[in-house]
Amino acid sequence: MNHSQEQGVIILDFGSQYTQLIARRIREQNVFSEILPSNCSLPDILERKPSAIILSGGPSSVFGDTAPDFDLSILETKIPVLGICYGLQLLVHHSGGTVESVGQGEYGFGRLNIHNSESLFNSVSQSTQVWMSHMDRVTIVPSGWQVLAESENGIIASLCQPEKKWYTTQFHPEVVHTLEGETILNNFLFKIAHCEPNWTAGNFIHEQVENIQNKVGDGQVICGVSGGVDSSVVGALLHKAIGSQCHSVLIDHGLLRKNEAAQCISALKNGLGVNITSYDESDIFLSKLSGIVEPEQKRKIIGEQFIRSFEKVASKIGNTSFLAQGTLYPDVIESGASVGNSAHVIKSHHNVGGLPEDMAFELIEPLRELFKDEVRNVGRELGLPESLIERHPFPGPGLAVRILGEITEERISILQEADQVYMDILHEDDLYNEIWQAFAVLIPVLTVGVMGDQRTYENLLGIRAVTSTDGMTADWFRMPDETLTKISNKIVNSVQGVNRVVYDITSKPPGTIEWE
C-alpha cells in the first residue's frame, strides 16, 4: 500500500451501474479510491487504512432473499460511511429503521428540498436538481438519525447518524445530472471524513519509482511497448526508475497502424532517451492467427505469443525475470480480474485474461490502478510529447480485433490504409482531440457498388468515434455531416477494396467501444 493510497476511500460494490463513476468522481478530487466486492471483510478493508467507506447503489431490495450484504463489523468502527441509494437502505435497515417498497419509485431527474445544510449539504442550494433511480424507500427513520433532505414527492432523500458519521443519499451524487453532486461528495470527503488530497501524478510517480527499484533490485526488465499512451508511460516510468536496466521492446505483430512502429520508436528514443528496440515478429503472429475468426480466441493467441516473443528477446538480454506492461484499471475490470473475481468477463484483454499460465516473467504493472485520464496526467508529468499523450487508445491485439473474421495480409493492408485516411481527416478538421477513441473496422461483408460505370463487389468498412472520460462508459461522437462525407468519399476513392462506409452510433453500454 503506497502512502498516497492511504487515507483514501473504499467503495463496496453492490452491483450499481454507477460504481465506477463513484471511483472516478473521488479521484478527480485527488483522493485515492478503490472498488472492492460488497462481501469484503473488515480486516481486508482496514489493511488499506481508509479514511472513509462508501456503500454503492445496486438493483436489489434489502428485504429480498438474495440481497447482497456486507461485513456488519464495519459498522462497529469509527470510519465515516456514505451510503448511496441501496447503501442508504442497508444502513437504515441495519439500524432498526424500515425500508419498504410502497408502489412507484423515483427515476430520473428530481428536485431535492434540503432541511439541514450544516454537513453534507453545506453550500448546496436549498432546492437542487438530483438524479434518482430507486423503487424502495425509507418509511421509518431509525432512532438517533436525522432527516437531511426530502424529494419533491415527500420521500426521504438523505439522512444521517451524526455521532457515527454515517451519511446517506437516496439519489446519486456521482452522476452529472445531480447538479451539485461534486459539492456534496466534497463535503463528505473533506469536511466529514477528512480525507487527504494527495492522489496526484507527482506523488504517484515518486512512489512507483521507489516500488520498481525495490522490486527489481539489480535485475533486468523487459517493458512491452505498443505505441499507445499506456505502454509509453510505463516505458518512461521504468526508464526514470531503473534506467538502462529497462529494455523497452516493441513487438511488431504485423497488426499495428500504418507507420506506427517507427513513430513510437522515434518519440521514446529520440524524445526521452528511452532504451527501446523493435522486433518484427509479424510472420509468427499472422501464422498462428491464420483461419481464426473468433475474437476471444484471437486475443488469447496474441496474448500468449506476445509472452513467447518477449521470452525470446529476454534470452538474448540475460538475467531478465520481469515483464512490465501497461495494464489499466478498466482492463482488469473488463477481464473479470477485479478483487474477489466477481466481475463478469466482458472481453479478455491480451495483457490480463490472455496471458499464459506458464510464462517465465514476474509482472510489473505500475498503472494497474489508474484510469486513462490519470495515465495521461502521469505522462505529462514525465515529459512525454503531447502527440503521444493525446493519442487515442489502441488495443494490444491491434487490428486483429478490428478485422472481423479472418486475418490476412491483404485485409490488414486495406484496414491500415482506410484507418490512415480516417485519422488524417480528423486531424485536418480539428476533431481528433474532441474524440476519446476513433477507428475503422473491416467487416466481412461484400457489397455491390458502382465506380466509373463499372460494377464493384468489395468490402464494407465501419467507422466509429466515441466520447468518454475513462472508457468504462461512452457515447457516440456527433460527427459533422461534412466530415463524414469527406471521410467516406476519400476512403472509397483512394482505398482499393472498399466501396461502402457506415458509421457506428452505438453507445457503451449496450455496446463495447471496440467491435470485438
C-alpha positions as CSV (number, residue, x, y, z in Angstrom):
1,M,0.0,0.0,0.0
2,N,1.5,3.3,-1.1
3,H,1.2,6.4,1.1
4,S,-0.9,8.3,-1.4
5,Q,-3.4,5.3,-1.3
6,E,-3.8,5.5,2.4
7,Q,-6.4,7.8,3.8
8,G,-8.4,7.2,0.7
9,V,-11.9,5.7,0.1
10,I,-13.0,2.1,-0.1
11,I,-16.1,1.6,-2.3
12,L,-18.1,-1.6,-1.6
13,D,-19.8,-2.6,-4.8
14,F,-23.4,-3.9,-4.6
15,G,-23.9,-4.0,-8.4
16,S,-24.6,-0.4,-9.2
17,Q,-24.2,0.7,-12.8
18,Y,-22.6,3.8,-11.4
19,T,-19.9,2.2,-9.1
20,Q,-17.0,3.1,-11.5
21,L,-18.3,6.6,-11.7
22,I,-18.2,7.0,-7.9
23,A,-14.5,6.0,-8.0
24,R,-13.8,8.5,-10.8
25,R,-15.5,11.4,-9.0
26,I,-13.4,10.8,-5.9
27,R,-10.2,10.5,-7.7
28,E,-11.0,13.8,-9.5
29,Q,-10.6,15.4,-6.1
30,N,-7.1,13.9,-5.7
31,V,-8.3,11.3,-3.2
32,F,-7.5,7.6,-3.9
33,S,-10.5,5.3,-4.3
34,E,-10.6,1.5,-4.6
35,I,-13.6,-0.7,-5.5
36,L,-13.9,-3.9,-3.5
37,P,-16.7,-6.6,-3.6
38,S,-19.5,-6.0,-1.2
39,N,-18.6,-9.0,0.9
40,C,-15.0,-7.8,1.5
41,S,-14.0,-8.5,5.1
42,L,-13.2,-5.7,7.6
43,P,-9.6,-6.9,8.0
44,D,-9.1,-6.5,4.3
45,I,-10.5,-3.1,4.4
46,L,-8.5,-2.0,7.5
47,E,-5.3,-3.2,5.8
48,R,-5.8,-0.3,3.3
49,K,-6.1,2.3,6.1
50,P,-9.1,4.2,4.5
51,S,-10.5,7.5,5.7
52,A,-14.0,6.6,4.5
53,I,-16.1,3.8,3.2
54,I,-18.9,4.2,0.5
55,L,-21.7,1.7,0.1
56,S,-22.7,1.8,-3.6
57,G,-26.2,1.5,-5.0
58,G,-27.5,-1.7,-6.6
59,P,-30.5,-3.3,-8.1
60,S,-31.6,-5.4,-5.0
61,S,-34.0,-4.8,-2.2
62,V,-32.7,-5.1,1.4
63,F,-35.6,-7.4,2.3
64,G,-35.1,-9.7,-0.7
65,D,-33.9,-13.3,-0.1
66,T,-30.8,-12.8,-2.3
67,A,-30.0,-9.2,-1.2
68,P,-26.2,-8.7,-1.0
69,D,-25.0,-7.6,2.4
70,F,-21.6,-6.7,3.9
71,D,-19.4,-7.3,6.9
72,L,-21.5,-5.7,9.7
73,S,-18.4,-5.3,11.9
74,I,-17.7,-2.3,9.6
75,L,-20.4,-0.5,11.5
76,E,-18.5,-1.0,14.8
77,T,-15.6,1.0,13.6
78,K,-15.3,4.8,13.7
79,I,-14.7,5.1,9.9
80,P,-17.2,7.5,8.3
81,V,-19.6,5.8,5.9
82,L,-21.6,7.2,2.9
83,G,-24.5,5.1,1.7
84,I,-25.8,5.8,-1.8
85,C,-29.2,4.5,-2.8
86,Y,-29.1,0.8,-1.9
87,G,-26.3,1.8,0.5
88,L,-28.7,4.1,2.3
89,Q,-31.3,1.4,2.6
90,L,-28.7,-1.0,4.0
91,L,-27.6,1.4,6.7
92,V,-31.2,2.2,7.7
93,H,-32.2,-1.5,7.6
94,H,-29.3,-2.5,10.0
95,S,-30.0,0.5,12.3
96,G,-33.6,-0.5,13.1
97,G,-35.3,1.6,10.6
98,T,-37.8,0.4,8.0
99,V,-37.4,0.2,4.2
100,E,-40.4,-0.7,2.1
101,S,-41.5,-1.0,-1.5
102,V,-44.6,1.1,-1.5
103,G,-45.6,1.4,-5.1
104,Q,-44.0,3.6,-7.7
105,G,-40.3,4.6,-7.2
106,E,-38.4,7.7,-8.3
107,Y,-36.4,7.6,-11.6
108,G,-34.6,10.2,-13.5
109,F,-34.5,13.9,-12.7
110,G,-35.8,15.0,-9.3
111,R,-35.6,18.0,-7.0
112,L,-34.3,18.0,-3.5
113,N,-35.6,20.0,-0.6
114,I,-32.9,20.4,2.0
115,H,-33.7,20.6,5.7
116,N,-30.2,20.7,7.1
117,S,-27.3,22.4,5.4
118,E,-24.7,22.1,8.1
119,S,-22.8,19.0,6.9
120,L,-23.4,17.0,3.7
121,F,-25.3,19.8,2.1
122,N,-23.0,22.7,3.1
123,S,-23.0,25.3,0.3
124,V,-25.7,23.4,-1.6
125,S,-28.8,25.2,-2.9
126,Q,-31.9,24.7,-0.7
127,S,-33.7,23.2,-3.7
128,T,-31.4,21.5,-6.2
129,Q,-31.7,19.0,-9.1
130,V,-30.6,15.4,-8.4
131,W,-30.7,12.0,-10.2
132,M,-33.0,9.3,-8.8
133,S,-33.1,5.6,-9.5
134,H,-34.9,3.6,-6.8
135,M,-38.0,1.7,-6.1
136,D,-37.7,1.2,-2.3
137,R,-37.8,4.0,0.3
138,V,-37.3,4.7,4.0
139,T,-40.7,4.8,5.8
140,I,-39.5,4.7,9.5
141,V,-36.4,6.6,10.5
142,P,-34.0,4.8,12.9
143,S,-33.6,6.2,16.4
144,G,-30.9,8.7,16.6
145,W,-30.9,9.5,12.9
146,Q,-31.7,12.9,11.3
147,V,-33.5,13.6,8.0
148,L,-31.4,16.0,5.9
149,A,-33.5,16.2,2.8
150,E,-36.6,15.0,1.1
151,S,-37.5,14.8,-2.6
152,E,-40.2,16.9,-4.1
153,N,-42.5,13.9,-3.6
154,G,-42.0,14.0,0.1
155,I,-39.8,10.8,0.1
156,I,-36.7,10.8,2.4
157,A,-33.7,11.6,0.1
158,S,-30.9,11.9,2.7
159,L,-30.5,11.2,6.3
160,C,-27.6,10.7,8.7
161,Q,-26.4,9.3,12.1
162,P,-24.1,12.2,13.0
163,E,-22.5,10.6,16.1
164,K,-21.2,7.7,14.0
165,K,-20.6,9.8,10.9
166,W,-22.9,7.8,8.7
167,Y,-24.4,9.8,5.9
168,T,-26.7,8.7,3.1
169,T,-28.3,9.8,-0.1
170,Q,-31.2,8.1,-1.9
171,F,-30.2,10.0,-5.0
172,H,-26.9,9.6,-6.9
173,P,-24.4,12.4,-6.3
174,E,-21.9,10.8,-8.6
175,V,-23.8,11.4,-11.9
176,V,-23.6,14.7,-13.7
177,H,-27.4,15.0,-13.6
178,T,-27.1,15.8,-9.9
179,L,-26.0,19.4,-10.5
180,E,-24.3,19.9,-7.1
181,G,-23.1,16.4,-6.7
182,E,-19.5,17.4,-6.7
183,T,-20.1,19.7,-3.7
184,I,-22.0,17.0,-1.8
185,L,-19.2,14.5,-2.4
186,N,-16.5,17.1,-1.4
187,N,-18.4,17.8,1.8
188,F,-18.3,14.1,2.7
189,L,-14.6,13.6,1.7
190,F,-13.1,16.7,3.3
191,K,-15.5,18.1,6.0
192,I,-16.8,14.7,7.3
193,A,-14.1,12.1,6.5
194,H,-11.1,14.5,6.5
195,C,-9.5,12.7,3.5
196,E,-6.1,13.8,2.3
197,P,-6.0,15.2,-1.3
198,N,-2.6,13.5,-2.1
199,W,-3.5,11.3,-5.0
200,T,-1.5,13.3,-7.6
201,A,0.6,12.4,-10.6
202,G,3.7,13.6,-8.9
203,N,3.2,11.5,-5.8
204,F,2.2,8.5,-7.9
205,I,5.5,8.7,-9.9
206,H,7.6,9.1,-6.8
207,E,6.1,6.1,-5.1
208,Q,6.1,3.9,-8.2
209,V,9.8,4.7,-8.8
210,E,10.6,3.5,-5.3
211,N,8.4,0.4,-5.7
212,I,10.0,-0.5,-9.0
213,Q,13.5,0.0,-7.7
214,N,12.8,-2.1,-4.6
215,K,11.1,-4.9,-6.6
216,V,13.7,-5.1,-9.4
217,G,16.9,-4.7,-7.5
218,D,19.8,-5.2,-9.9
219,G,17.7,-7.3,-12.3
220,Q,16.7,-6.6,-15.9
221,V,13.2,-5.7,-17.1
222,I,11.6,-6.0,-20.4
223,C,8.9,-3.4,-21.0
224,G,6.4,-4.2,-23.6
225,V,5.6,-1.1,-25.7
226,S,2.9,-0.9,-28.3
227,G,2.8,2.7,-29.4
228,G,-0.2,3.7,-27.2
229,V,-0.1,6.1,-24.3
230,D,-0.3,3.4,-21.6
231,S,2.7,1.4,-22.6
232,S,4.6,4.5,-23.4
233,V,4.0,5.9,-19.9
234,V,5.2,2.6,-18.4
235,G,8.3,2.7,-20.6
236,A,9.1,6.3,-19.5
237,L,8.4,5.4,-15.8
238,L,10.7,2.4,-15.9
239,H,13.3,4.4,-17.6
240,K,13.1,7.0,-14.8
241,A,13.2,4.3,-12.1
242,I,16.0,2.0,-13.3
243,G,17.5,3.5,-16.5
244,S,19.5,1.0,-18.6
245,Q,18.1,-2.0,-16.6
246,C,14.9,-1.5,-18.5
247,H,14.8,-2.8,-22.1
248,S,11.7,-1.4,-23.8
249,V,10.7,-3.7,-26.6
250,L,8.1,-3.1,-29.3
251,I,7.0,-6.4,-30.7
252,D,5.7,-5.7,-34.2
253,H,3.0,-8.3,-34.6
254,G,2.0,-7.0,-38.1
255,L,-1.2,-5.6,-36.7
256,L,-0.2,-2.0,-35.9
257,R,-1.5,1.0,-37.7
258,K,0.4,2.3,-40.7
259,N,3.9,3.6,-39.7
260,E,3.0,3.2,-36.1
261,A,6.2,1.3,-35.0
262,A,8.5,3.9,-36.4
263,Q,6.6,6.8,-34.8
264,C,6.6,5.1,-31.4
265,I,10.3,4.3,-31.5
266,S,11.2,7.9,-32.6
267,A,9.0,9.5,-29.8
268,L,10.5,7.4,-27.0
269,K,14.1,7.0,-28.2
270,N,14.7,10.5,-29.6
271,G,12.3,12.4,-27.3
272,L,13.0,10.8,-23.9
273,G,16.2,8.8,-24.5
274,V,14.4,5.5,-23.6
275,N,16.3,2.3,-24.4
276,I,13.9,0.8,-26.9
277,T,14.2,-1.7,-29.8
278,S,11.7,-3.0,-32.3
279,Y,11.4,-6.7,-33.2
280,D,9.5,-7.8,-36.2
281,E,7.5,-10.9,-35.2
282,S,4.7,-10.4,-37.7
283,D,5.3,-13.7,-39.5
284,I,4.7,-15.9,-36.5
285,F,1.7,-13.9,-35.2
286,L,0.0,-14.0,-38.6
287,S,0.7,-17.7,-39.0
288,K,-0.9,-18.5,-35.6
289,L,-3.9,-16.3,-36.5
290,S,-4.5,-17.9,-39.8
291,G,-8.0,-19.1,-40.2
292,I,-9.0,-17.8,-36.7
293,V,-12.3,-15.8,-36.6
294,E,-13.5,-16.0,-33.0
295,P,-12.5,-12.8,-31.2
296,E,-11.7,-14.3,-27.8
297,Q,-9.5,-16.9,-29.4
298,K,-7.7,-14.2,-31.3
299,R,-7.0,-12.3,-28.1
300,K,-5.7,-15.4,-26.3
301,I,-3.4,-16.4,-29.2
302,I,-2.0,-12.9,-29.4
303,G,-1.6,-12.7,-25.6
304,E,0.4,-16.0,-25.5
305,Q,2.5,-15.2,-28.5
306,F,3.5,-11.8,-27.0
307,I,4.9,-13.6,-24.0
308,R,6.7,-16.1,-26.2
309,S,8.2,-13.3,-28.2
310,F,9.2,-11.5,-25.1
311,E,10.8,-14.7,-23.7
312,K,12.8,-15.0,-26.9
313,V,14.1,-11.4,-26.5
314,A,14.8,-12.0,-22.8
315,S,17.1,-14.9,-23.6
316,K,19.3,-12.6,-25.6
317,I,19.5,-10.0,-22.8
318,G,20.0,-12.4,-19.9
319,N,19.0,-12.1,-16.2
320,T,15.6,-10.9,-17.2
321,S,12.8,-12.1,-15.0
322,F,10.4,-9.1,-15.1
323,L,8.0,-8.0,-17.7
324,A,6.4,-4.5,-17.4
325,Q,3.2,-3.7,-19.3
326,G,0.6,-1.0,-19.5
327,T,-2.4,-2.7,-17.8
328,L,-5.0,-0.2,-16.6
329,Y,-7.9,-0.5,-14.1
330,P,-10.6,-0.8,-16.9
331,D,-8.6,-3.7,-18.4
332,V,-8.7,-5.5,-15.1
333,I,-12.4,-4.9,-14.5
334,E,-13.5,-5.9,-18.1
335,S,-11.3,-9.1,-17.9
336,G,-13.1,-10.2,-14.7
337,A,-9.9,-10.0,-12.7
338,S,-11.0,-7.4,-10.2
339,V,-10.7,-8.0,-6.4
340,G,-12.8,-11.0,-5.5
341,N,-13.1,-12.2,-9.1
342,S,-16.8,-11.1,-9.0
343,A,-16.8,-9.2,-12.3
344,H,-18.2,-10.7,-15.5
345,V,-15.7,-11.2,-18.3
346,I,-16.7,-8.6,-21.0
347,K,-13.6,-9.4,-23.1
348,S,-10.2,-10.8,-22.3
349,H,-7.6,-8.1,-22.6
350,H,-4.4,-9.6,-24.0
351,N,-2.4,-8.4,-21.1
352,V,-4.8,-9.7,-18.4
353,G,-7.1,-12.5,-19.4
354,G,-4.9,-13.6,-22.3
355,L,-1.7,-14.3,-20.5
356,P,-0.4,-17.9,-20.4
357,E,-0.1,-19.5,-17.0
358,D,3.4,-20.9,-17.6
359,M,5.1,-17.6,-18.5
360,A,8.6,-17.1,-17.2
361,F,8.2,-13.5,-16.1
362,E,7.1,-11.7,-12.9
363,L,4.8,-8.9,-14.0
364,I,5.3,-5.2,-13.2
365,E,2.1,-3.2,-13.8
366,P,2.6,0.2,-12.3
367,L,-0.6,1.6,-13.9
368,R,-2.9,-1.2,-12.9
369,E,-4.9,1.0,-10.6
370,L,-5.3,4.0,-12.9
371,F,-7.9,5.2,-15.3
372,K,-6.9,6.5,-18.7
373,D,-7.1,10.2,-17.9
374,E,-4.9,9.6,-14.8
375,V,-2.4,7.9,-17.1
376,R,-2.3,10.9,-19.3
377,N,-1.6,13.2,-16.3
378,V,1.3,10.9,-15.3
379,G,2.6,11.0,-18.9
380,R,2.6,14.8,-18.9
381,E,4.5,14.8,-15.5
382,L,7.1,12.5,-17.0
383,G,7.5,14.8,-20.1
384,L,6.0,12.7,-22.8
385,P,5.2,14.6,-26.0
386,E,1.6,15.7,-26.3
387,S,1.2,13.7,-29.6
388,L,1.7,10.5,-27.6
389,I,-0.3,11.6,-24.5
390,E,-3.4,12.6,-26.5
391,R,-3.2,9.6,-28.8
392,H,-6.5,7.6,-28.9
393,P,-6.5,4.2,-27.1
394,F,-5.3,1.4,-29.3
395,P,-5.9,-2.3,-28.3
396,G,-2.9,-4.5,-27.6
397,P,-4.2,-7.1,-30.2
398,G,-4.1,-4.2,-32.6
399,L,-6.0,-4.5,-35.9
400,A,-6.7,-8.2,-35.1
401,V,-9.8,-7.1,-33.2
402,R,-10.8,-4.5,-35.9
403,I,-10.6,-7.0,-38.7
404,L,-13.8,-9.0,-38.2
405,G,-13.4,-12.6,-39.4
406,E,-10.2,-14.0,-40.9
407,I,-7.0,-12.0,-40.7
408,T,-4.9,-11.9,-43.9
409,E,-2.2,-9.6,-45.1
410,E,-4.5,-8.2,-47.8
411,R,-7.2,-7.3,-45.2
412,I,-4.6,-5.8,-42.9
413,S,-3.4,-3.6,-45.7
414,I,-6.9,-2.4,-46.6
415,L,-7.7,-1.5,-43.0
416,Q,-4.3,0.3,-42.4
417,E,-4.9,2.5,-45.5
418,A,-8.6,3.2,-44.6
419,D,-7.7,3.9,-41.0
420,Q,-4.9,6.3,-42.0
421,V,-7.3,8.3,-44.2
422,Y,-9.8,8.5,-41.3
423,M,-7.2,9.7,-38.8
424,D,-5.8,12.3,-41.2
425,I,-9.2,13.9,-41.8
426,L,-10.0,14.0,-38.1
427,H,-6.7,16.0,-37.7
428,E,-7.4,18.2,-40.7
429,D,-10.9,19.1,-39.3
430,D,-9.6,19.6,-35.7
431,L,-11.8,16.9,-34.4
432,Y,-9.2,14.4,-33.2
433,N,-8.8,15.8,-29.7
434,E,-12.6,16.1,-29.2
435,I,-12.9,12.3,-29.6
436,W,-11.9,9.8,-27.0
437,Q,-11.3,7.0,-29.5
438,A,-11.8,6.7,-33.2
439,F,-11.0,3.8,-35.5
440,A,-12.1,1.8,-38.6
441,V,-13.4,-1.7,-38.7
442,L,-13.2,-4.1,-41.7
443,I,-16.4,-6.0,-41.8
444,P,-16.6,-9.4,-43.5
445,V,-19.4,-8.3,-45.9
446,L,-19.0,-7.6,-49.6
447,T,-21.4,-5.0,-51.1
448,V,-22.3,-4.0,-54.6
449,G,-21.2,-0.6,-55.8
450,V,-20.7,1.4,-59.0
451,M,-17.4,3.1,-59.8
452,G,-16.6,4.6,-63.2
453,D,-19.7,2.9,-64.6
454,Q,-18.3,-0.4,-63.5
455,R,-19.9,-2.8,-61.0
456,T,-17.8,-3.4,-57.9
457,Y,-18.2,-6.0,-55.2
458,E,-16.0,-5.0,-52.4
459,N,-15.6,-4.7,-48.6
460,L,-17.9,-2.9,-46.2
461,L,-15.9,-0.6,-43.7
462,G,-17.3,0.6,-40.4
463,I,-16.0,3.7,-38.7
464,R,-16.5,4.5,-35.0
465,A,-15.9,7.5,-32.8
466,V,-16.8,7.9,-29.2
467,T,-16.6,10.4,-26.3
468,S,-15.7,9.2,-22.8
469,T,-13.8,10.0,-19.7
470,D,-12.3,6.7,-18.7
471,G,-13.6,4.2,-21.3
472,M,-15.9,2.5,-18.8
473,T,-18.9,4.2,-20.5
474,A,-19.0,6.0,-23.8
475,D,-21.3,7.8,-26.2
476,W,-21.0,8.0,-30.0
477,F,-19.5,11.2,-31.3
478,R,-21.8,13.5,-33.3
479,M,-19.6,13.8,-36.3
480,P,-20.3,16.8,-38.5
481,D,-22.0,15.8,-41.8
482,E,-19.3,17.4,-43.9
483,T,-16.6,15.5,-42.1
484,L,-18.5,12.2,-42.6
485,T,-18.9,13.0,-46.3
486,K,-15.2,13.7,-46.6
487,I,-14.2,10.5,-44.9
488,S,-16.5,8.3,-46.9
489,N,-15.6,9.8,-50.2
490,K,-11.9,9.7,-49.7
491,I,-11.8,6.1,-48.4
492,V,-14.0,4.8,-51.2
493,N,-12.0,6.7,-53.8
494,S,-8.5,6.0,-52.5
495,V,-8.5,2.7,-50.7
496,Q,-8.7,-0.2,-53.1
497,G,-11.0,-2.9,-51.8
498,V,-13.6,-0.7,-50.0
499,N,-16.8,0.5,-51.7
500,R,-19.1,1.4,-48.8
501,V,-18.6,3.1,-45.4
502,V,-21.0,3.0,-42.4
503,Y,-20.9,5.0,-39.1
504,D,-21.5,3.3,-35.8
505,I,-23.9,5.2,-33.5
506,T,-24.0,2.8,-30.5
507,S,-23.2,3.9,-27.0
508,K,-21.4,1.9,-24.3
509,P,-23.4,0.2,-22.8
510,P,-25.0,-1.6,-24.5
511,G,-22.1,-1.9,-27.0
512,T,-18.4,-2.0,-26.1
513,I,-16.2,0.6,-27.7
514,E,-14.3,-2.0,-29.8
515,W,-16.3,-4.3,-32.0
516,E,-14.5,-7.5,-30.8
